[in-house]
Amino acid sequence: MLHKLIPYEYKKWSTLLGGVLIHLALGSYYTFGNMSPYITSYLREYDEIDVRYSKSVWISTAHSLFMAAGTLLSGLLNSVFKINVKFTIFFESFLLTLITYGAMPGLGTGFAYIGPLSIAMKWFPNKKGLANSAILFGYGASAIFFDQVQTIYINPDNFSPDKAYSVKYPDEKYFSKLHTDLLERIPKVFIILAASYASLQIVGFSLLASYYTKEETITSINTEEEQVVNQTDAVQSSTDLNSLGVNYKSPNEGLTLAQAFRSPVYFILITIISTAFGASGFIVPFYKTFGLTFIENDKFLATVGSVCSIFNSTGRLFWGYLVDKLPFKVCYLILMTSIISLVSTIYLTKFIDSKEIYLVWVSTAKCFGQKNFTAIYGSTYVFDIPSSFLTAYLASFEEELGWFWLFFIGSCISLLGWIMGFVFYVKKSDGEDI
């Protein structure tokens, strides 16, 4: 492993870089919106399956569902059984596509998602938000690169979908066999993507270093020993106890999963998590499909996805920094107010004669302690399952609801989480919100 060759003082940085590379591969979920028109068109033209965009959303839903299961299982293995999990296409039918492009990647993502975050928190006990957001930068940045790789390889001539679903739905268009070369490149792009993801994850995994204190392995000079002791004392100070009685800065303290279940805060958090993605849950799979109804420029829409990912990834760094400085409640309410406002009005961009406006619209463990963070965090993802099902179910009625009501309903779901943000009440020992 590469991390064994790295001096101790640099191991935390190699762990951070390794986490970024792993999440850069895991973030391929955000490229689904870009791939959806290609995959759906391929299934319709080559396999003659009557699948529509509203049904293809079940692929991304399968990814979310199995990611939740993988995240929970990874968390339990880590916290309960002490097994540290660092890392763990072909088209013949819609079901096989759903399994190979949705369920299987989702399960693998769930296993690999928490590990780097958990390790990074231990290396950076006083900057957990910034450390985790740096790693999640990779997750959000994936589409910056891979949206472009997909579109440049599949559609180098920038063709637009040319075959309407029916006379009744003239704006719902797919690529036809007039673009045979384009359609034949779709399965081949997965070979390129697989090689890229595998390379990123192998290098990233080799850079991860499990946390340990320097005095556990070598004898340090006096000044170094004193520094480590002082840092340890600062981390385990009683002033870091929150209103749940947990020293949230210590890597060796925290509630068990059973204790977390008995806390009302846990259920406030799962409500926030399960509703927060209601608004954005329709944007990720549908931004390109919706955009194609009034923008006939495939490469521009792929660029929209890449630019969005720039804001997505850098935004994670911004919010990670902010959450270390300001209370979680303040950060969350500001973020959700912005998301709800943008998603609920995105339909209006269809009536503004500027495709750049569409780009602007789209672009935009302190509670329970660290000891059993992975199990508790993983369990909260299970409660995202009902939200994912609801999102996919509503999306399947897109033809009846229309784009306006689809985005508006998603915003209303997130509004519930926004309201729950006001009742989040965990405090620091000095009475301030965490």
C-alpha positions as a Markdown table, in Angstrom:
| # | Residue | x | y | z |
|---|---|---|---|---|
| 1 | Met | 0.0 | 0.0 | 0.0 |
| 2 | Leu | 1.3 | 3.5 | -0.9 |
| 3 | His | 0.4 | 4.9 | 2.5 |
| 4 | Lys | 3.0 | 2.7 | 4.2 |
| 5 | Leu | 5.7 | 4.6 | 2.3 |
| 6 | Ile | 4.4 | 8.0 | 3.4 |
| 7 | Pro | 5.8 | 9.7 | 6.6 |
| 8 | Tyr | 3.4 | 9.8 | 9.6 |
| 9 | Glu | 3.0 | 13.6 | 9.4 |
| 10 | Tyr | 1.7 | 13.3 | 5.8 |
| 11 | Lys | -0.6 | 10.3 | 6.3 |
| 12 | Lys | -3.6 | 12.4 | 7.0 |
| 13 | Trp | -3.2 | 14.3 | 3.8 |
| 14 | Ser | -2.7 | 11.0 | 1.8 |
| 15 | Thr | -5.9 | 9.7 | 3.4 |
| 16 | Leu | -7.7 | 12.9 | 2.3 |
| 17 | Leu | -6.4 | 12.5 | -1.2 |
| 18 | Gly | -7.3 | 8.9 | -1.3 |
| 19 | Gly | -10.8 | 9.7 | -0.2 |
| 20 | Val | -11.2 | 12.3 | -2.9 |
| 21 | Leu | -10.1 | 9.8 | -5.6 |
| 22 | Ile | -12.4 | 7.1 | -4.4 |
| 23 | His | -15.4 | 9.5 | -4.3 |
| 24 | Leu | -14.5 | 10.8 | -7.7 |
| 25 | Ala | -15.3 | 7.3 | -9.0 |
| 26 | Leu | -18.3 | 6.8 | -6.7 |
| 27 | Gly | -19.8 | 10.2 | -7.9 |
| 28 | Ser | -20.7 | 8.6 | -11.2 |
| 29 | Tyr | -24.3 | 8.7 | -9.9 |
| 30 | Tyr | -24.4 | 12.3 | -10.9 |
| 31 | Thr | -23.7 | 11.4 | -14.6 |
| 32 | Phe | -27.0 | 9.5 | -14.9 |
| 33 | Gly | -28.9 | 12.6 | -16.0 |
| 34 | Asn | -26.4 | 12.9 | -18.9 |
| 35 | Met | -26.6 | 9.2 | -19.8 |
| 36 | Ser | -30.4 | 8.9 | -19.5 |
| 37 | Pro | -31.2 | 10.0 | -23.1 |
| 38 | Tyr | -28.6 | 7.7 | -24.5 |
| 39 | Ile | -29.5 | 4.6 | -22.5 |
| 40 | Thr | -33.2 | 5.1 | -23.0 |
| 41 | Ser | -32.8 | 5.6 | -26.7 |
| 42 | Tyr | -30.6 | 2.5 | -27.0 |
| 43 | Leu | -33.2 | 0.3 | -25.2 |
| 44 | Arg | -36.0 | 1.7 | -27.4 |
| 45 | Glu | -34.2 | 1.3 | -30.8 |
| 46 | Tyr | -32.0 | -1.8 | -30.3 |
| 47 | Asp | -34.0 | -3.9 | -27.9 |
| 48 | Glu | -37.4 | -2.5 | -29.0 |
| 49 | Ile | -38.5 | -1.9 | -25.4 |
| 50 | Asp | -41.2 | 0.7 | -24.8 |
| 51 | Val | -39.4 | 2.5 | -22.1 |
| 52 | Arg | -39.7 | 6.2 | -21.5 |
| 53 | Tyr | -37.7 | 8.7 | -19.6 |
| 54 | Ser | -40.2 | 8.6 | -16.8 |
| 55 | Lys | -39.5 | 4.9 | -16.4 |
| 56 | Ser | -35.7 | 5.1 | -16.7 |
| 57 | Val | -35.6 | 7.1 | -13.4 |
| 58 | Trp | -36.0 | 3.7 | -11.7 |
| 59 | Ile | -32.4 | 3.1 | -12.6 |
| 60 | Ser | -31.1 | 6.0 | -10.5 |
| 61 | Thr | -33.6 | 5.0 | -7.8 |
| 62 | Ala | -32.2 | 1.5 | -7.7 |
| 63 | His | -28.8 | 3.1 | -7.3 |
| 64 | Ser | -30.1 | 5.1 | -4.3 |
| 65 | Leu | -31.9 | 2.2 | -2.7 |
| 66 | Phe | -28.9 | -0.2 | -2.9 |
| 67 | Met | -26.5 | 2.5 | -1.9 |
| 68 | Ala | -28.6 | 2.9 | 1.3 |
| 69 | Ala | -28.4 | -0.8 | 1.9 |
| 70 | Gly | -24.7 | -0.9 | 1.3 |
| 71 | Thr | -24.1 | 2.2 | 3.5 |
| 72 | Leu | -25.9 | 0.6 | 6.4 |
| 73 | Leu | -24.2 | -2.7 | 6.0 |
| 74 | Ser | -20.8 | -1.0 | 5.8 |
| 75 | Gly | -21.5 | 1.0 | 8.8 |
| 76 | Leu | -22.6 | -2.0 | 10.8 |
| 77 | Leu | -19.5 | -3.9 | 9.8 |
| 78 | Asn | -17.3 | -1.0 | 10.9 |
| 79 | Ser | -19.0 | -0.1 | 14.2 |
| 80 | Val | -20.5 | -3.3 | 15.4 |
| 81 | Phe | -18.2 | -6.0 | 14.1 |
| 82 | Lys | -15.1 | -3.7 | 13.9 |
| 83 | Ile | -14.4 | -4.6 | 10.3 |
| 84 | Asn | -13.1 | -1.5 | 8.6 |
| 85 | Val | -14.5 | -1.4 | 5.0 |
| 86 | Lys | -12.4 | 1.0 | 3.0 |
| 87 | Phe | -13.5 | -0.1 | -0.4 |
| 88 | Thr | -15.4 | -2.6 | -1.4 |
| 89 | Ile | -23.1 | -3.2 | -18.8 |
| 90 | Phe | -24.6 | -4.9 | -21.0 |
| 91 | Phe | -28.1 | -4.3 | -22.5 |
| 92 | Glu | -30.6 | -7.1 | -23.1 |
| 93 | Ser | -33.6 | -5.9 | -21.1 |
| 94 | Phe | -34.6 | -2.9 | -18.9 |
| 95 | Leu | -34.4 | -5.1 | -15.8 |
| 96 | Leu | -30.8 | -6.1 | -16.5 |
| 97 | Thr | -30.0 | -2.4 | -17.2 |
| 98 | Leu | -31.6 | -1.5 | -13.9 |
| 99 | Ile | -29.5 | -4.2 | -12.1 |
| 100 | Thr | -26.1 | -3.6 | -13.8 |
| 101 | Tyr | -26.3 | 0.2 | -14.0 |
| 102 | Gly | -28.4 | 1.0 | -11.0 |
| 103 | Ala | -28.5 | -1.7 | -8.2 |
| 104 | Met | -24.9 | -3.1 | -8.5 |
| 105 | Pro | -23.1 | 0.3 | -8.6 |
| 106 | Gly | -25.4 | 1.6 | -5.8 |
| 107 | Leu | -24.5 | -1.3 | -3.5 |
| 108 | Gly | -20.8 | -0.9 | -4.2 |
| 109 | Thr | -21.0 | 2.9 | -3.6 |
| 110 | Gly | -22.8 | 2.3 | -0.3 |
| 111 | Phe | -20.0 | 0.0 | 0.9 |
| 112 | Ala | -17.2 | 2.5 | -0.1 |
| 113 | Tyr | -18.9 | 5.7 | 0.8 |
| 114 | Ile | -18.5 | 6.0 | 4.6 |
| 115 | Gly | -15.1 | 4.4 | 5.1 |
| 116 | Pro | -13.0 | 7.4 | 3.9 |
| 117 | Leu | -15.2 | 9.9 | 5.7 |
| 118 | Ser | -14.9 | 8.0 | 9.0 |
| 119 | Ile | -11.1 | 7.7 | 8.7 |
| 120 | Ala | -10.7 | 11.4 | 7.8 |
| 121 | Met | -12.7 | 12.5 | 10.8 |
| 122 | Lys | -10.3 | 10.7 | 13.1 |
| 123 | Trp | -7.3 | 12.3 | 11.4 |
| 124 | Phe | -8.9 | 15.8 | 11.6 |
| 125 | Pro | -10.9 | 15.8 | 14.9 |
| 126 | Asn | -11.2 | 19.6 | 15.0 |
| 127 | Lys | -12.0 | 20.1 | 11.3 |
| 128 | Lys | -14.4 | 17.2 | 10.6 |
| 129 | Gly | -16.7 | 19.3 | 8.4 |
| 130 | Leu | -13.9 | 20.6 | 6.2 |
| 131 | Ala | -12.2 | 17.1 | 6.0 |
| 132 | Asn | -15.4 | 15.4 | 4.9 |
| 133 | Ser | -16.4 | 18.1 | 2.5 |
| 134 | Ala | -12.9 | 17.9 | 0.9 |
| 135 | Ile | -13.5 | 14.1 | 0.3 |
| 136 | Leu | -17.1 | 14.8 | -0.9 |
| 137 | Phe | -15.7 | 17.3 | -3.3 |
| 138 | Gly | -14.6 | 14.3 | -5.3 |
| 139 | Tyr | -18.1 | 12.8 | -5.2 |
| 140 | Gly | -19.6 | 16.1 | -6.5 |
| 141 | Ala | -16.8 | 16.7 | -9.0 |
| 142 | Ser | -17.2 | 13.3 | -10.9 |
| 143 | Ala | -19.6 | 14.7 | -13.4 |
| 144 | Ile | -17.3 | 17.6 | -14.3 |
| 145 | Phe | -15.1 | 15.2 | -16.1 |
| 146 | Phe | -17.2 | 12.1 | -16.9 |
| 147 | Asp | -20.2 | 14.0 | -18.4 |
| 148 | Gln | -17.7 | 15.3 | -20.9 |
| 149 | Val | -16.1 | 11.9 | -21.5 |
| 150 | Gln | -19.5 | 10.4 | -22.1 |
| 151 | Thr | -20.8 | 13.0 | -24.5 |
| 152 | Ile | -17.6 | 13.5 | -26.5 |
| 153 | Tyr | -17.3 | 9.8 | -27.0 |
| 154 | Ile | -21.0 | 9.0 | -27.7 |
| 155 | Asn | -22.1 | 12.1 | -29.5 |
| 156 | Pro | -19.0 | 13.9 | -31.0 |
| 157 | Asp | -21.1 | 15.5 | -33.7 |
| 158 | Asn | -23.6 | 17.0 | -31.2 |
| 159 | Phe | -26.7 | 15.4 | -32.7 |
| 160 | Ser | -30.0 | 16.1 | -30.9 |
| 161 | Pro | -32.7 | 13.5 | -30.3 |
| 162 | Asp | -34.8 | 13.3 | -33.4 |
| 163 | Lys | -37.6 | 10.8 | -32.9 |
| 164 | Ala | -40.7 | 12.0 | -31.0 |
| 165 | Tyr | -42.4 | 9.5 | -28.7 |
| 166 | Ser | -45.8 | 10.2 | -30.3 |
| 167 | Val | -47.9 | 12.9 | -31.9 |
| 168 | Lys | -49.4 | 13.5 | -28.4 |
| 169 | Tyr | -45.9 | 14.1 | -26.9 |
| 170 | Pro | -43.9 | 15.8 | -29.6 |
| 171 | Asp | -41.4 | 17.3 | -27.1 |
| 172 | Glu | -40.4 | 13.9 | -25.8 |
| 173 | Lys | -37.7 | 12.8 | -28.2 |
| 174 | Tyr | -35.2 | 10.0 | -28.5 |
| 175 | Phe | -32.2 | 9.2 | -30.7 |
| 176 | Ser | -33.3 | 7.0 | -33.6 |
| 177 | Lys | -31.5 | 4.5 | -35.8 |
| 178 | Leu | -30.6 | 7.4 | -38.1 |
| 179 | His | -27.8 | 7.8 | -35.7 |
| 180 | Thr | -26.6 | 4.2 | -35.7 |
| 181 | Asp | -23.0 | 5.1 | -34.9 |
| 182 | Leu | -24.1 | 7.1 | -31.9 |
| 183 | Leu | -26.2 | 4.2 | -30.5 |
| 184 | Glu | -23.5 | 1.6 | -31.1 |
| 185 | Arg | -21.0 | 3.6 | -29.0 |
| 186 | Ile | -23.3 | 3.6 | -25.9 |
| 187 | Pro | -22.3 | 0.1 | -24.6 |
| 188 | Lys | -18.6 | 0.7 | -25.4 |
| 189 | Val | -18.4 | 3.9 | -23.3 |
| 190 | Phe | -18.9 | 1.7 | -20.2 |
| 191 | Ile | -15.6 | 0.0 | -20.8 |
| 192 | Ile | -13.8 | 3.4 | -20.8 |
| 193 | Leu | -15.7 | 4.4 | -17.6 |
| 194 | Ala | -15.0 | 1.1 | -15.9 |
| 195 | Ala | -11.3 | 1.4 | -16.5 |
| 196 | Ser | -11.2 | 5.0 | -15.3 |
| 197 | Tyr | -13.2 | 4.2 | -12.1 |
| 198 | Ala | -11.1 | 1.2 | -11.3 |
| 199 | Ser | -7.9 | 3.1 | -11.6 |
| 200 | Leu | -9.1 | 5.9 | -9.4 |
| 201 | Gln | -10.3 | 3.5 | -6.7 |
| 202 | Ile | -7.2 | 1.4 | -6.7 |
| 203 | Val | -4.9 | 4.4 | -6.2 |
| 204 | Gly | -7.3 | 6.0 | -3.7 |
| 205 | Phe | -7.6 | 2.8 | -1.6 |
| 206 | Ser | -3.8 | 2.5 | -1.5 |
| 207 | Leu | -3.5 | 6.0 | 0.0 |
| 208 | Leu | -5.9 | 5.5 | 2.9 |
| 209 | Ala | -4.2 | 5.1 | 6.2 |
| 210 | Ser | -6.1 | 4.0 | 9.3 |
| 211 | Tyr | -5.8 | 6.5 | 12.2 |
| 212 | Tyr | -3.3 | 5.9 | 15.0 |
| 213 | Thr | -1.3 | 8.2 | 17.3 |
| 214 | Lys | 2.4 | 8.5 | 16.7 |
| 215 | Glu | 3.4 | 7.2 | 20.1 |
| 216 | Glu | 1.6 | 3.9 | 19.4 |
| 217 | Thr | 4.3 | 3.0 | 16.9 |
| 218 | Ile | 7.5 | 5.0 | 17.5 |
| 219 | Thr | 9.3 | 6.8 | 20.3 |
| 220 | Ser | 9.1 | 10.6 | 19.6 |
| 221 | Ile | 11.2 | 13.3 | 20.8 |
| 222 | Asn | 9.8 | 15.1 | 23.9 |
| 223 | Thr | 8.4 | 18.1 | 22.0 |
| 224 | Glu | 6.4 | 15.8 | 19.7 |
| 225 | Glu | 5.1 | 13.7 | 22.6 |
| 226 | Glu | 4.0 | 16.8 | 24.4 |
| 227 | Gln | 2.2 | 18.0 | 21.3 |
| 228 | Val | 0.3 | 14.8 | 20.9 |
| 229 | Val | -0.6 | 14.7 | 24.5 |
| 230 | Asn | -1.9 | 18.3 | 24.4 |
| 231 | Gln | -3.9 | 17.6 | 21.3 |
| 232 | Thr | -5.4 | 14.5 | 22.9 |
| 233 | Asp | -6.3 | 16.4 | 26.1 |
| 234 | Ala | -7.9 | 19.2 | 24.0 |
| 235 | Val | -10.0 | 16.6 | 22.1 |
| 236 | Gln | -11.2 | 14.9 | 25.2 |
| 237 | Ser | -12.0 | 18.1 | 27.2 |
| 238 | Ser | -15.3 | 18.0 | 29.0 |
| 239 | Thr | -16.1 | 21.3 | 27.4 |
| 240 | Asp | -16.8 | 19.4 | 24.2 |
| 241 | Leu | -19.8 | 17.6 | 25.6 |
| 242 | Asn | -23.0 | 18.4 | 23.8 |
| 243 | Ser | -26.6 | 18.4 | 25.2 |
| 244 | Leu | -26.8 | 14.6 | 24.6 |
| 245 | Gly | -23.9 | 14.1 | 27.0 |
| 246 | Val | -21.5 | 13.1 | 24.2 |
| 247 | Asn | -18.0 | 14.2 | 23.7 |
| 248 | Tyr | -18.4 | 14.7 | 19.9 |
| 249 | Lys | -14.7 | 15.5 | 19.3 |
| 250 | Ser | -13.3 | 12.3 | 20.7 |
| 251 | Pro | -12.8 | 9.4 | 18.3 |
| 252 | Asn | -13.4 | 6.9 | 21.2 |
| 253 | Glu | -16.7 | 8.2 | 22.5 |
| 254 | Gly | -20.2 | 8.2 | 21.2 |
| 255 | Leu | -23.7 | 6.7 | 21.5 |
| 256 | Thr | -24.4 | 3.2 | 20.3 |
| 257 | Leu | -26.8 | 2.6 | 17.5 |
| 258 | Ala | -29.4 | 1.5 | 20.0 |
| 259 | Gln | -28.9 | 4.6 | 22.1 |
| 260 | Ala | -29.2 | 6.8 | 19.0 |
| 261 | Phe | -32.5 | 5.1 | 18.2 |
| 262 | Arg | -33.9 | 6.3 | 21.6 |
| 263 | Ser | -33.0 | 9.9 | 20.9 |
| 264 | Pro | -35.6 | 12.2 | 19.3 |
| 265 | Val | -32.7 | 14.0 | 17.5 |
| 266 | Tyr | -32.1 | 10.8 | 15.5 |
| 267 | Phe | -35.7 | 11.0 | 14.1 |
| 268 | Ile | -35.4 | 14.7 | 13.4 |
| 269 | Leu | -32.3 | 13.9 | 11.4 |
| 270 | Ile | -33.8 | 11.1 | 9.4 |
| 271 | Thr | -36.7 | 13.3 | 8.5 |
| 272 | Ile | -34.3 | 15.9 | 7.3 |
| 273 | Ile | -32.3 | 13.4 | 5.3 |
| 274 | Ser | -35.3 | 11.6 | 3.8 |
| 275 | Thr | -36.9 | 14.9 | 2.6 |
| 276 | Ala | -33.9 | 17.0 | 1.8 |
| 277 | Phe | -33.4 | 15.3 | -1.6 |
| 278 | Gly | -37.0 | 15.7 | -2.7 |
| 279 | Ala | -36.3 | 18.8 | -4.7 |
| 280 | Ser | -32.9 | 17.8 | -6.1 |
| 281 | Gly | -34.1 | 14.2 | -6.6 |
| 282 | Phe | -35.9 | 15.2 | -9.8 |
| 283 | Ile | -33.0 | 17.4 | -11.1 |
| 284 | Val | -30.3 | 14.8 | -11.1 |
| 285 | Pro | -32.0 | 12.3 | -13.4 |
| 286 | Phe | -34.1 | 14.8 | -15.4 |
| 287 | Tyr | -32.1 | 18.0 | -15.9 |
| 288 | Lys | -31.0 | 16.9 | -19.4 |
| 289 | Thr | -34.3 | 15.3 | -20.4 |
| 290 | Phe | -36.2 | 18.5 | -19.4 |
| 291 | Gly | -33.6 | 20.7 | -21.1 |
| 292 | Leu | -34.0 | 18.8 | -24.4 |
| 293 | Thr | -37.6 | 19.8 | -24.6 |
| 294 | Phe | -36.5 | 23.4 | -25.4 |
| 295 | Ile | -32.8 | 23.3 | -26.0 |
| 296 | Glu | -31.5 | 21.4 | -29.1 |
| 297 | Asn | -27.9 | 21.2 | -28.1 |
| 298 | Asp | -26.7 | 18.0 | -26.5 |
| 299 | Lys | -23.1 | 19.2 | -25.8 |
| 300 | Phe | -24.4 | 22.4 | -24.1 |
| 301 | Leu | -26.6 | 20.3 | -21.8 |
| 302 | Ala | -23.6 | 18.1 | -21.0 |
| 303 | Thr | -21.7 | 21.2 | -20.2 |
| 304 | Val | -24.6 | 22.3 | -17.9 |
| 305 | Gly | -24.1 | 19.0 | -16.0 |
| 306 | Ser | -20.4 | 19.6 | -15.7 |
| 307 | Val | -20.8 | 23.2 | -14.6 |
| 308 | Cys | -23.4 | 22.1 | -12.0 |
| 309 | Ser | -20.9 | 19.6 | -10.7 |
| 310 | Ile | -18.3 | 22.4 | -10.3 |
| 311 | Phe | -20.8 | 24.2 | -8.0 |
| 312 | Asn | -21.8 | 20.9 | -6.4 |
| 313 | Ser | -18.2 | 20.0 | -5.5 |
| 314 | Thr | -16.9 | 23.5 | -4.6 |
| 315 | Gly | -20.2 | 24.0 | -2.7 |
| 316 | Arg | -19.3 | 21.0 | -0.5 |
| 317 | Leu | -16.0 | 22.7 | 0.5 |
| 318 | Phe | -17.8 | 25.9 | 1.2 |
| 319 | Trp | -20.5 | 24.3 | 3.3 |
| 320 | Gly | -18.0 | 22.1 | 5.0 |
| 321 | Tyr | -16.0 | 25.2 | 6.0 |
| 322 | Leu | -19.2 | 27.0 | 7.1 |
| 323 | Val | -20.5 | 24.2 | 9.2 |
| 324 | Asp | -17.3 | 24.2 | 11.2 |
| 325 | Lys | -17.9 | 27.9 | 11.8 |
| 326 | Leu | -21.7 | 28.3 | 12.1 |
| 327 | Pro | -24.4 | 26.1 | 13.7 |
| 328 | Phe | -25.7 | 23.2 | 11.5 |
| 329 | Lys | -29.2 | 24.6 | 11.7 |
| 330 | Val | -28.2 | 28.0 | 10.2 |
| 331 | Cys | -26.2 | 26.3 | 7.4 |
| 332 | Tyr | -29.0 | 23.8 | 6.6 |
| 333 | Leu | -31.8 | 26.4 | 6.5 |
| 334 | Ile | -29.8 | 28.7 | 4.2 |
| 335 | Leu | -29.0 | 25.8 | 1.9 |
| 336 | Met | -32.5 | 24.3 | 1.7 |
| 337 | Thr | -34.1 | 27.7 | 1.2 |
| 338 | Ser | -31.9 | 28.2 | -1.8 |
| 339 | Ile | -32.5 | 24.7 | -3.2 |
| 340 | Ile | -36.3 | 24.9 | -2.8 |
| 341 | Ser | -36.5 | 28.4 | -4.4 |
| 342 | Leu | -34.4 | 27.3 | -7.4 |
| 343 | Val | -36.1 | 23.9 | -8.1 |
| 344 | Ser | -39.6 | 25.2 | -7.6 |
| 345 | Thr | -39.0 | 27.9 | -10.3 |
| 346 | Ile | -36.8 | 26.0 | -12.7 |
| 347 | Tyr | -39.7 | 25.4 | -15.1 |
| 348 | Leu | -39.8 | 29.2 | -15.7 |
| 349 | Thr | -36.5 | 28.9 | -17.6 |
| 350 | Lys | -38.4 | 27.3 | -20.4 |
| 351 | Phe | -40.0 | 30.7 | -21.2 |
| 352 | Ile | -36.8 | 32.7 | -20.9 |
| 353 | Asp | -35.1 | 33.1 | -24.3 |
| 354 | Ser | -31.6 | 32.3 | -23.0 |
| 355 | Lys | -30.2 | 28.8 | -22.5 |
| 356 | Glu | -27.6 | 30.3 | -20.1 |
| 357 | Ile | -30.3 | 31.1 | -17.6 |
| 358 | Tyr | -31.1 | 27.4 | -17.4 |
| 359 | Leu | -27.4 | 26.7 | -16.5 |
| 360 | Val | -27.5 | 29.2 | -13.7 |
| 361 | Trp | -30.7 | 27.7 | -12.2 |
| 362 | Val | -29.5 | 24.1 | -12.2 |
| 363 | Ser | -26.0 | 25.0 | -10.9 |
| 364 | Thr | -26.7 | 26.2 | -7.9 |
| 365 | Ala | -21.4 | 13.7 | 13.5 |
| 366 | Lys | -21.6 | 16.3 | 16.0 |
| 367 | Cys | -24.7 | 14.9 | 17.5 |
| 368 | Phe | -23.9 | 11.3 | 18.3 |
| 369 | Gly | -20.1 | 11.3 | 18.5 |
| 370 | Gln | -17.5 | 9.6 | 16.4 |
| 371 | Lys | -17.2 | 6.1 | 18.0 |
| 372 | Asn | -20.2 | 4.5 | 16.2 |
| 373 | Phe | -20.6 | 7.2 | 13.5 |
| 374 | Thr | -20.5 | 4.8 | 10.6 |
| 375 | Ala | -23.4 | 2.6 | 11.9 |
| 376 | Ile | -25.6 | 5.6 | 12.9 |
| 377 | Tyr | -24.9 | 7.5 | 9.7 |
| 378 | Gly | -25.4 | 4.4 | 7.6 |
| 379 | Ser | -28.8 | 3.7 | 9.3 |
| 380 | Thr | -30.1 | 7.1 | 8.4 |
| 381 | Tyr | -29.7 | 6.2 | 4.8 |
| 382 | Val | -32.2 | 3.5 | 5.2 |
| 383 | Phe | -34.8 | 6.2 | 5.7 |
| 384 | Asp | -34.0 | 7.7 | 2.4 |
| 385 | Ile | -35.5 | 4.6 | 0.8 |
| 386 | Pro | -39.2 | 5.8 | 1.1 |
| 387 | Ser | -38.1 | 9.1 | -0.4 |
| 388 | Ser | -36.4 | 7.4 | -3.3 |
| 389 | Phe | -39.5 | 5.3 | -4.0 |
| 390 | Leu | -41.7 | 8.3 | -3.8 |
| 391 | Thr | -39.5 | 10.3 | -6.2 |
| 392 | Ala | -39.5 | 7.5 | -8.7 |
| 393 | Tyr | -43.2 | 6.8 | -8.4 |
| 394 | Leu | -44.0 | 10.5 | -9.0 |
| 395 | Ala | -41.6 | 10.7 | -11.8 |
| 396 | Ser | -43.4 | 7.8 | -13.6 |
| 397 | Phe | -46.4 | 10.1 | -13.9 |
| 398 | Glu | -44.4 | 12.9 | -15.5 |
| 399 | Glu | -46.4 | 12.7 | -18.7 |
| 400 | Glu | -49.7 | 13.3 | -16.7 |
| 401 | Leu | -48.3 | 15.7 | -14.1 |
| 402 | Gly | -46.1 | 17.8 | -16.4 |
| 403 | Trp | -42.6 | 19.2 | -15.6 |
| 404 | Phe | -44.0 | 22.1 | -13.6 |
| 405 | Trp | -45.9 | 20.0 | -11.1 |
| 406 | Leu | -43.1 | 17.5 | -10.9 |
| 407 | Phe | -40.6 | 20.0 | -9.8 |
| 408 | Phe | -43.1 | 21.8 | -7.5 |
| 409 | Ile | -44.0 | 18.6 | -5.7 |
| 410 | Gly | -40.4 | 17.8 | -5.2 |
| 411 | Ser | -39.9 | 21.2 | -3.6 |
| 412 | Cys | -42.8 | 20.7 | -1.3 |
| 413 | Ile | -41.3 | 17.4 | -0.1 |
| 414 | Ser | -38.1 | 19.2 | 0.8 |
| 415 | Leu | -40.1 | 21.9 | 2.5 |
| 416 | Leu | -41.0 | 19.4 | 5.2 |
| 417 | Gly | -37.3 | 18.9 | 5.9 |
| 418 | Trp | -36.8 | 22.7 | 5.9 |
| 419 | Ile | -39.5 | 22.9 | 8.7 |
| 420 | Met | -37.8 | 20.1 | 10.7 |
| 421 | Gly | -34.6 | 22.1 | 10.6 |
| 422 | Phe | -36.1 | 24.7 | 12.9 |
| 423 | Val | -36.7 | 22.0 | 15.6 |
| 424 | Phe | -33.2 | 20.6 | 15.6 |
| 425 | Tyr | -32.0 | 21.4 | 19.1 |
| 426 | Val | -28.7 | 19.8 | 20.0 |
| 427 | Lys | -26.5 | 22.2 | 21.9 |
| 428 | Lys | -22.8 | 22.5 | 22.9 |
| 429 | Ser | -21.8 | 22.7 | 26.5 |
| 430 | Asp | -21.9 | 26.5 | 26.3 |
| 431 | Gly | -25.5 | 26.5 | 25.1 |
| 432 | Glu | -24.8 | 27.4 | 21.5 |
| 433 | Asp | -26.2 | 25.3 | 18.6 |
| 434 | Ile | -23.8 | 22.7 | 17.3 |
